[in-house]
Amino acid sequence: MLYTRQNDLPHARLGVVVAKRFAPRAATRNTIKRVTRELFRISALQPVDCVVRLAKAVNSKAGPATTAQLKAELRAELTRLFAAQRVRKAP
């Protein structure tokens, strides 16, 4: 999930929340944070405060089994969320 709010700064800011109950392994939580920060840097958003929060478990039987699959799914979802935000907030 992506929450946003306008800010008075000349740049966007990011917060990432990955609960241990949704991603029990520290390596998985760190991967999610790393990919999120990478995509945020290249997304060129307007000056907004963004909070990305994991909304469902990623280490489930229905979820991705490998780090490569997790990264691919995460990149696709975050790209979609950031692109929607960029279109909505454009002047």
DSSP file (Angstrom, degrees, kcal/mol; ACC not computed):
  #  RESIDUE AA STRUCTURE BP1 BP2  ACC     N-H-->O    O-->H-N    N-H-->O    O-->H-N    TCO  KAPPA ALPHA  PHI   PSI    X-CA   Y-CA   Z-CA
    1    1 A M              0   0    0      0, 0.0    52,-2.5     0, 0.0     2,-0.5   0.000 360.0 360.0 360.0 147.1    0.0    0.0    0.0
    2    2 A L  E     -A   52   0A   0     50,-0.2     2,-0.4    48,-0.0    50,-0.2  -0.978 360.0-172.7-123.5 121.9    1.1    3.5   -0.7
    3    3 A Y  E     -A   51   0A   0     48,-2.7    48,-2.6    -2,-0.5     2,-0.3  -0.926  12.1-176.9-109.8 137.3    0.1    6.5    1.4
    4    4 A T  E     +A   50   0A   0     -2,-0.4     2,-0.3    46,-0.2    46,-0.2  -0.946  14.6 177.4-135.3 156.4    1.0   10.0    0.3
    5    5 A R  E     -A   49   0A   0     44,-1.4    44,-3.5    -2,-0.3    -2,-0.0  -0.953  36.4-106.2-153.9 137.7    0.7   13.6    1.5
    6    6 A Q  E     -A   48   0A   0     -2,-0.3     2,-0.3    42,-0.2    42,-0.2  -0.276  37.2-164.6 -59.7 148.1    1.9   16.8    0.0
    7    7 A N        -     0   0    0     40,-1.8    -1,-0.0     2,-0.2     5,-0.0  -0.887  27.9-126.5-130.8 167.4    4.9   18.4    1.7
    8    8 A D  S    S+     0   0    0     -2,-0.3    40,-0.1     2,-0.0    -2,-0.0   0.233  77.1 102.6 -97.3  12.4    6.5   21.9    1.5
    9    9 A L  S    S-     0   0    0      2,-0.2    -2,-0.2     1,-0.1     4,-0.1  -0.494  81.5-117.8 -91.2 164.1   10.0   20.6    0.7
   10   10 A P  S    S+     0   0    0      0, 0.0     2,-0.3     0, 0.0    -1,-0.1   0.420  94.3  43.7 -81.6   4.6   11.5   20.7   -2.8
   11   11 A H  S    S-     0   0    0     36,-0.1    -2,-0.2    35,-0.1     2,-0.2  -0.927  85.3-102.4-143.4 165.1   11.8   16.9   -2.8
   12   12 A A        -     0   0    0     -2,-0.3     2,-0.3    33,-0.3    37,-0.2  -0.557  30.4-150.9 -86.3 154.5    9.8   13.8   -2.0
   13   13 A R  E     -b   49   0A   0     35,-2.5    37,-2.8    -2,-0.2     2,-0.4  -0.919   6.2-149.0-126.0 155.0   10.5   11.7    1.1
   14   14 A L  E     -b   50   0A   0     -2,-0.3     2,-0.4    35,-0.2    37,-0.2  -0.960  13.2-177.4-129.6 140.5   10.0    8.0    1.7
   15   15 A G  E     -b   51   0A   0     35,-1.9    37,-3.0    -2,-0.4     2,-0.4  -0.995  12.1-159.7-129.3 140.0    9.1    5.8    4.7
   16   16 A V  E     -b   52   0A   0     -2,-0.4     2,-0.5    35,-0.2    37,-0.2  -0.981   4.9-170.4-125.2 128.9    8.9    2.0    4.4
   17   17 A V  E     +b   53   0A   0     35,-3.0    37,-2.1    -2,-0.4     2,-0.5  -0.965   9.7 170.7-120.8 114.8    7.0   -0.2    6.9
   18   18 A V        -     0   0    0     -2,-0.5     2,-0.1    35,-0.2    35,-0.1  -0.906  23.7-147.1-125.5 101.4    7.6   -4.0    6.7
   19   19 A A    >>  -     0   0    0     -2,-0.5     4,-1.6    35,-0.2     3,-1.0  -0.383  14.7-130.5 -71.2 143.6    6.0   -5.8    9.6
   20   20 A K  T 34 S+     0   0    0      1,-0.3    -1,-0.1     2,-0.2     9,-0.0   0.793 107.0  61.7 -63.5 -28.4    7.7   -8.9   10.9
   21   21 A R  T 34 S+     0   0    0      1,-0.2    -1,-0.3     2,-0.1    36,-0.1   0.769 109.3  41.4 -71.5 -23.3    4.3  -10.8   10.8
   22   22 A F  T <4 S+     0   0    0     -3,-1.0    36,-2.4     1,-0.2    37,-0.8   0.730 132.2  22.1 -92.0 -25.5    4.2  -10.2    7.0
   23   23 A A     <  -     0   0    0     -4,-1.6    -1,-0.2    34,-0.2     6,-0.2  -0.726  68.8-180.0-141.1  86.1    7.8  -11.0    6.3
   24   24 A P        +     0   0    0      0, 0.0     2,-0.4     0, 0.0    -1,-0.1   0.772  60.9  78.8 -64.4 -28.0    9.3  -13.1    9.1
   25   25 A R  S  > S-     0   0    0      1,-0.1     4,-2.1     2,-0.0     3,-0.3  -0.677  72.4-144.4 -87.4 133.6   12.8  -13.3    7.7
   26   26 A A  H  > S+     0   0    0     -2,-0.4     4,-2.7     1,-0.2     5,-0.2   0.862 101.1  57.8 -61.4 -36.9   15.1  -10.3    8.1
   27   27 A A  H  > S+     0   0    0      1,-0.2     4,-1.9     2,-0.2    -1,-0.2   0.886 107.1  48.1 -62.3 -38.2   16.7  -10.9    4.7
   28   28 A T  H  > S+     0   0    0     -3,-0.3     4,-2.3     2,-0.2    -2,-0.2   0.922 111.3  49.5 -68.0 -44.5   13.2  -10.7    3.1
   29   29 A R  H  X S+     0   0    0     -4,-2.1     4,-2.2    -6,-0.2    -2,-0.2   0.912 112.0  48.6 -61.0 -42.5   12.4   -7.4    4.9
   30   30 A N  H  X S+     0   0    0     -4,-2.7     4,-2.5     2,-0.2    -1,-0.2   0.875 109.7  52.2 -66.1 -37.5   15.7   -5.9    3.9
   31   31 A T  H  X S+     0   0    0     -4,-1.9     4,-2.5    -5,-0.2     5,-0.3   0.921 109.3  49.8 -63.2 -44.1   15.2   -6.9    0.3
   32   32 A I  H  X S+     0   0    0     -4,-2.3     4,-2.1     1,-0.2    -2,-0.2   0.922 113.2  46.0 -61.3 -45.0   11.8   -5.3    0.3
   33   33 A K  H  X S+     0   0    0     -4,-2.2     4,-2.5     2,-0.2    -2,-0.2   0.909 112.5  50.5 -63.9 -43.1   13.2   -2.1    1.7
   34   34 A R  H  X S+     0   0    0     -4,-2.5     4,-2.1     1,-0.2    -2,-0.2   0.928 112.6  44.9 -63.4 -46.9   16.1   -2.0   -0.7
   35   35 A V  H  X S+     0   0    0     -4,-2.5     4,-2.4     2,-0.2     5,-0.2   0.889 112.5  52.8 -65.5 -39.2   14.0   -2.5   -3.8
   36   36 A T  H  X S+     0   0    0     -4,-2.1     4,-2.2    -5,-0.3    -2,-0.2   0.931 110.4  46.4 -62.3 -46.5   11.5    0.1   -2.6
   37   37 A R  H  X S+     0   0    0     -4,-2.5     4,-2.2     2,-0.2    -1,-0.2   0.899 111.3  53.0 -63.6 -40.2   14.2    2.7   -2.0
   38   38 A E  H  X S+     0   0    0     -4,-2.1     4,-1.3     1,-0.2    -2,-0.2   0.938 112.6  42.8 -60.6 -48.4   15.7    2.0   -5.4
   39   39 A L  H  X S+     0   0    0     -4,-2.4     4,-0.7     1,-0.2    -1,-0.2   0.842 111.0  56.0 -69.5 -32.6   12.4    2.4   -7.3
   40   40 A F  H >< S+     0   0    0     -4,-2.2     3,-0.8    -5,-0.2     4,-0.5   0.911 104.8  53.4 -63.4 -42.3   11.6    5.5   -5.2
   41   41 A R  H 3< S+     0   0    0     -4,-2.2     3,-0.4     1,-0.2    -1,-0.2   0.874 114.5  40.2 -61.7 -37.9   14.8    7.2   -6.3
   42   42 A I  H 3< S+     0   0    0     -4,-1.3    -1,-0.2     1,-0.2    -2,-0.2   0.475  96.6  80.8 -91.6  -1.0   14.2    6.7  -10.0
   43   43 A S  S << S-     0   0    0     -3,-0.8    -1,-0.2    -4,-0.7    -2,-0.1   0.691  80.8-146.5 -82.5 -17.6   10.4    7.5   -9.9
   44   44 A A        -     0   0    0     -4,-0.5     2,-0.1    -3,-0.4    -3,-0.1   0.948  27.5-175.0  53.2  59.4   10.9   11.3  -10.0
   45   45 A L        -     0   0    0     -5,-0.4   -33,-0.3     1,-0.1    -1,-0.1  -0.416  27.9-104.2 -81.7 159.5    7.8   12.1   -7.8
   46   46 A Q        -     0   0    0      1,-0.1     2,-1.5    39,-0.1    -1,-0.1  -0.195  64.3 -65.5 -66.6 171.6    6.5   15.6   -7.0
   47   47 A P  S    S+     0   0    0      0, 0.0   -40,-1.8     0, 0.0     2,-0.3  -0.475  88.2 134.0 -68.8  93.4    7.3   16.9   -3.4
   48   48 A V  E     -A    6   0A   0     -2,-1.5   -35,-2.5   -42,-0.2     2,-0.6  -0.939  58.3-120.9-135.1 157.1    5.2   14.4   -1.4
   49   49 A D  E     -Ab   5  13A   0    -44,-3.5   -44,-1.4    -2,-0.3     2,-0.4  -0.911  35.5-165.6 -96.1 125.2    5.8   12.3    1.7
   50   50 A C  E     -Ab   4  14A   0    -37,-2.8   -35,-1.9    -2,-0.6     2,-0.5  -0.915  13.8-170.1-115.9 138.3    5.3    8.6    0.8
   51   51 A V  E     -Ab   3  15A   0    -48,-2.6   -48,-2.7    -2,-0.4     2,-0.5  -0.987   7.5-161.8-125.3 120.3    4.8    5.7    3.1
   52   52 A V  E     -Ab   2  16A   0    -37,-3.0   -35,-3.0    -2,-0.5     2,-0.4  -0.897  12.4-175.1-101.8 126.1    5.0    2.2    1.6
   53   53 A R  E     - b   0  17A   0    -52,-2.5     2,-0.3    -2,-0.5   -35,-0.2  -0.982  27.2-123.5-126.5 130.8    3.4   -0.5    3.8
   54   54 A L        -     0   0    0    -37,-2.1   -35,-0.2    -2,-0.4     3,-0.1  -0.555  26.5-174.7 -69.3 130.4    3.4   -4.2    3.2
   55   55 A A        +     0   0    0     -2,-0.3     2,-0.3     1,-0.2    -1,-0.1   0.597  59.7  28.7-109.0 -14.5   -0.2   -5.3    3.2
   56   56 A K  S    S-     0   0    0    -34,-0.0    -1,-0.2   -33,-0.0   -34,-0.1  -0.975  90.0 -85.8-145.0 160.1    0.0   -9.1    2.9
   57   57 A A        -     0   0    0     -2,-0.3     3,-0.2     1,-0.1   -34,-0.2  -0.344  28.3-169.9 -66.0 140.9    2.4  -11.8    3.8
   58   58 A V  S    S+     0   0    0    -36,-2.4     2,-0.3     1,-0.2   -35,-0.1   0.612  77.9  64.5-105.9 -16.9    5.1  -12.6    1.3
   59   59 A N  S    S+     0   0    0    -37,-0.8     2,-0.2     4,-0.1    -1,-0.2  -0.292  79.4 115.6-101.2  48.2    6.5  -15.8    2.8
   60   60 A S  S >  S-     0   0    0     -2,-0.3     3,-0.6    -3,-0.2   -38,-0.0  -0.621  81.7-105.2-108.3 171.6    3.3  -17.8    2.2
   61   61 A K  T 3  S+     0   0    0      1,-0.2    -1,-0.1    -2,-0.2     4,-0.1   0.814 123.6  48.6 -66.1 -28.6    2.7  -20.9    0.0
   62   62 A A  T 3  S+     0   0    0      2,-0.1    -1,-0.2     3,-0.0     3,-0.1   0.637 103.4  79.8 -83.5 -14.8    0.8  -18.6   -2.4
   63   63 A G  S <  S-     0   0    0     -3,-0.6    -5,-0.1     1,-0.2    -4,-0.1  -0.194  99.5 -63.1 -86.4 179.3    3.6  -16.0   -2.4
   64   64 A P        -     0   0    0      0, 0.0    -1,-0.2     0, 0.0    -4,-0.1  -0.351  37.4-155.4 -65.7 142.3    6.9  -16.0   -4.3
   65   65 A A  S    S+     0   0    0     -3,-0.1     2,-0.3    -6,-0.1    -2,-0.0   0.710  71.5  44.5 -92.5 -22.7    9.3  -18.8   -3.3
   66   66 A T  S  > S-     0   0    0      1,-0.1     4,-2.3     0, 0.0     5,-0.1  -0.794  81.4-116.5-122.5 164.0   12.6  -17.1   -4.3
   67   67 A T  H  > S+     0   0    0     -2,-0.3     4,-2.8     1,-0.2     5,-0.2   0.870 115.4  56.1 -64.9 -36.9   14.2  -13.7   -3.9
   68   68 A A  H  > S+     0   0    0      2,-0.2     4,-2.1     1,-0.2    -1,-0.2   0.916 109.4  45.6 -63.0 -42.7   14.2  -13.2   -7.7
   69   69 A Q  H  > S+     0   0    0      2,-0.2     4,-2.5     1,-0.2     5,-0.2   0.914 112.8  50.9 -65.7 -41.9   10.4  -13.8   -7.9
   70   70 A L  H  X S+     0   0    0     -4,-2.3     4,-2.7     1,-0.2     5,-0.2   0.931 110.8  48.2 -60.4 -46.8    9.9  -11.5   -4.9
   71   71 A K  H  X S+     0   0    0     -4,-2.8     4,-2.8     2,-0.2     5,-0.2   0.904 111.7  50.1 -61.8 -41.9   11.9   -8.7   -6.4
   72   72 A A  H  X S+     0   0    0     -4,-2.1     4,-2.1     2,-0.2    -2,-0.2   0.933 114.4  43.3 -63.9 -46.5   10.1   -9.1   -9.8
   73   73 A E  H  X S+     0   0    0     -4,-2.5     4,-2.2     2,-0.2    -2,-0.2   0.900 115.5  49.3 -66.1 -40.4    6.6   -8.9   -8.2
   74   74 A L  H  X S+     0   0    0     -4,-2.7     4,-2.8    -5,-0.2     5,-0.3   0.915 110.3  49.9 -66.0 -43.9    7.7   -6.1   -5.8
   75   75 A R  H  X S+     0   0    0     -4,-2.8     4,-2.4    -5,-0.2     5,-0.2   0.915 111.2  49.7 -60.8 -43.1    9.1   -4.0   -8.7
   76   76 A A  H  X S+     0   0    0     -4,-2.1     4,-1.8    -5,-0.2    -2,-0.2   0.931 114.6  43.4 -62.4 -46.0    6.0   -4.5  -10.8
   77   77 A E  H  X S+     0   0    0     -4,-2.2     4,-2.3     2,-0.2    -2,-0.2   0.919 116.2  46.0 -68.6 -43.7    3.7   -3.4   -7.9
   78   78 A L  H  X S+     0   0    0     -4,-2.8     4,-2.9     2,-0.2     5,-0.3   0.876 110.2  53.8 -69.0 -36.7    5.8   -0.5   -6.8
   79   79 A T  H  X S+     0   0    0     -4,-2.4     4,-2.2    -5,-0.3    -1,-0.2   0.917 110.6  47.9 -61.3 -42.0    6.3    0.8  -10.3
   80   80 A R  H  X S+     0   0    0     -4,-1.8     4,-2.1    -5,-0.2    -2,-0.2   0.926 114.0  46.3 -63.8 -45.5    2.5    0.8  -10.7
   81   81 A L  H  X S+     0   0    0     -4,-2.3     4,-1.8     1,-0.2    -2,-0.2   0.925 115.3  44.7 -64.8 -46.1    1.9    2.6   -7.4
   82   82 A F  H  X S+     0   0    0     -4,-2.9     4,-2.3     2,-0.2    -1,-0.2   0.878 112.3  52.4 -68.0 -37.0    4.6    5.2   -8.0
   83   83 A A  H  X S+     0   0    0     -4,-2.2     4,-2.2    -5,-0.3    -1,-0.2   0.902 108.8  50.3 -65.1 -40.9    3.4    5.8  -11.6
   84   84 A A  H  X S+     0   0    0     -4,-2.1     4,-2.2     1,-0.2    -1,-0.2   0.893 111.8  48.3 -63.4 -38.6   -0.2    6.3  -10.5
   85   85 A Q  H  X S+     0   0    0     -4,-1.8     4,-2.2     2,-0.2    -2,-0.2   0.888 109.6  52.1 -68.0 -39.4    1.1    8.8   -7.9
   86   86 A R  H  X S+     0   0    0     -4,-2.3     4,-0.6     1,-0.2    -2,-0.2   0.897 112.8  44.9 -64.9 -40.8    3.2   10.7  -10.5
   87   87 A V  H >< S+     0   0    0     -4,-2.2     3,-0.6     1,-0.2    -2,-0.2   0.907 114.1  48.9 -69.1 -41.9    0.2   11.0  -12.9
   88   88 A R  H 3< S+     0   0    0     -4,-2.2    -2,-0.2     1,-0.2    -1,-0.2   0.866 116.0  41.1 -68.1 -37.2   -2.2   12.1  -10.1
   89   89 A K  H 3< S+     0   0    0     -4,-2.2    -1,-0.2    -5,-0.1    -2,-0.2   0.425  83.4 120.6 -95.1   1.4    0.0   14.8   -8.6
   90   90 A A    <<        0   0    0     -4,-0.6    -3,-0.0    -3,-0.6   -45,-0.0  -0.392 360.0 360.0 -67.1 143.0    1.4   16.3  -11.9
   91   91 A P              0   0    0      0, 0.0    -1,-0.1     0, 0.0    -3,-0.0   0.486 360.0 360.0 -74.9 360.0    0.6   20.0  -12.3
